[in-house]
């Protein structure tokens, strides 16, 4: 069961996939700025996504597009998505630092 009663497990999984993709593309900062700044406009954003759905659907195969548009209308969902992006970004940064430390240690000659 989901930790948030407002979201189903499928909703939570969708938000987690979106957060993972944002971090994978290294778009954490623009995404967080957009989500934080657009919080008052979340209803408008969701409705705009619904308006453009036929165009997006003709160009791309996005099976979860409509569900995401419905989720993004709720401000509490934005908070959850922001938290997921921040958590994944922190984990990614920690992993990059550990990999860099390993590379440095491998290059350092042992005496």
C-alpha positions as CSV (number, residue, x, y, z in Angstrom):
1,X,0.0,0.0,0.0
2,X,1.2,3.6,-0.7
3,X,2.5,5.7,2.1
4,X,0.2,8.6,1.0
5,X,-3.5,7.8,1.2
6,X,-4.3,10.3,-1.6
7,X,-2.2,8.3,-4.1
8,X,-2.6,4.7,-5.4
9,X,0.4,2.5,-5.8
10,X,0.2,3.1,-9.5
11,X,0.2,6.9,-9.0
12,X,3.2,6.7,-6.7
13,X,5.0,4.4,-9.3
14,X,4.2,6.9,-12.0
15,X,5.6,9.8,-10.0
16,X,8.7,7.8,-9.1
17,X,9.3,7.0,-12.8
18,X,9.0,10.7,-13.7
19,X,11.4,11.7,-10.9
20,X,13.9,9.0,-12.0
21,X,13.7,10.3,-15.6
22,X,14.3,13.9,-14.5
23,X,17.3,12.9,-12.5
24,X,18.6,10.7,-15.3
25,X,18.5,13.6,-17.6
26,X,20.2,15.9,-15.0
27,X,17.2,18.3,-15.0
28,X,16.8,18.4,-11.3
29,X,17.3,22.1,-10.8
30,X,15.0,23.3,-13.7
31,X,12.4,20.7,-12.7
32,X,12.4,21.8,-9.1
33,X,12.3,25.5,-9.9
34,X,9.4,24.8,-12.3
35,X,7.5,22.7,-9.8
36,X,8.0,25.1,-6.9
37,X,7.3,28.2,-9.0
38,X,4.3,26.7,-10.7
39,X,2.6,25.4,-7.6
40,X,-0.1,28.1,-7.7
41,X,-0.8,27.2,-11.3
42,X,-1.0,23.5,-10.9
43,X,-4.7,23.3,-11.9
44,X,-4.0,25.4,-15.0
45,X,-1.0,23.2,-15.9
46,X,-3.1,20.0,-15.6
47,X,-5.9,21.5,-17.7
48,X,-3.3,22.7,-20.3
49,X,-1.9,19.2,-20.5
50,X,-5.4,17.8,-21.1
51,X,-5.9,20.4,-23.9
52,X,-2.7,19.3,-25.7
53,X,-3.3,15.6,-25.1
54,X,-4.5,14.9,-28.7
55,X,-1.4,16.6,-30.2
56,X,1.0,14.9,-27.8
57,X,-0.8,11.6,-28.3
58,X,-0.3,11.9,-32.1
59,X,3.4,12.6,-31.8
60,X,4.4,10.4,-28.8
61,X,3.2,7.2,-27.1
62,X,2.7,8.3,-23.5
63,X,0.3,5.9,-21.9
64,X,0.4,7.7,-18.5
65,X,0.1,11.2,-19.9
66,X,-3.6,11.6,-18.9
67,X,-3.1,10.2,-15.4
68,X,-0.1,12.5,-14.9
69,X,-2.2,15.5,-16.1
70,X,-4.8,14.6,-13.5
71,X,-2.2,14.1,-10.7
72,X,-0.4,17.4,-11.5
73,X,-3.7,19.4,-10.8
74,X,-3.4,18.5,-7.1
75,X,-0.9,20.6,-5.2
76,X,-0.1,17.8,-2.7
77,X,1.0,15.7,-5.7
78,X,3.5,18.4,-6.6
79,X,5.0,18.2,-3.1
80,X,5.4,14.4,-3.4
81,X,7.0,14.8,-6.8
82,X,9.4,17.4,-5.5
83,X,10.4,15.1,-2.6
84,X,10.9,12.2,-5.0
85,X,13.1,14.3,-7.3
86,X,15.2,15.6,-4.4
87,X,15.6,12.1,-2.9
88,X,16.7,10.7,-6.3
89,X,19.0,13.6,-6.9
90,X,20.7,13.2,-3.5
91,X,21.1,9.4,-4.2
92,X,22.5,10.1,-7.6
93,X,25.0,12.7,-6.3
94,X,26.1,10.4,-3.6
95,X,26.7,7.6,-6.1
96,X,28.6,10.0,-8.4
97,X,30.8,11.1,-5.5
98,X,31.5,7.5,-4.5
99,X,32.4,6.6,-8.0
100,X,34.7,9.6,-8.3
101,X,36.4,8.6,-5.0
102,X,36.9,5.1,-6.2
103,X,38.5,6.4,-9.5
104,X,40.8,8.7,-7.5
105,X,41.8,5.8,-5.2
106,X,42.5,3.6,-8.2
107,X,44.7,6.2,-9.8
108,X,46.7,6.9,-6.6
109,X,49.8,4.8,-6.6
110,X,50.2,2.7,-3.5
111,X,53.6,2.9,-1.8
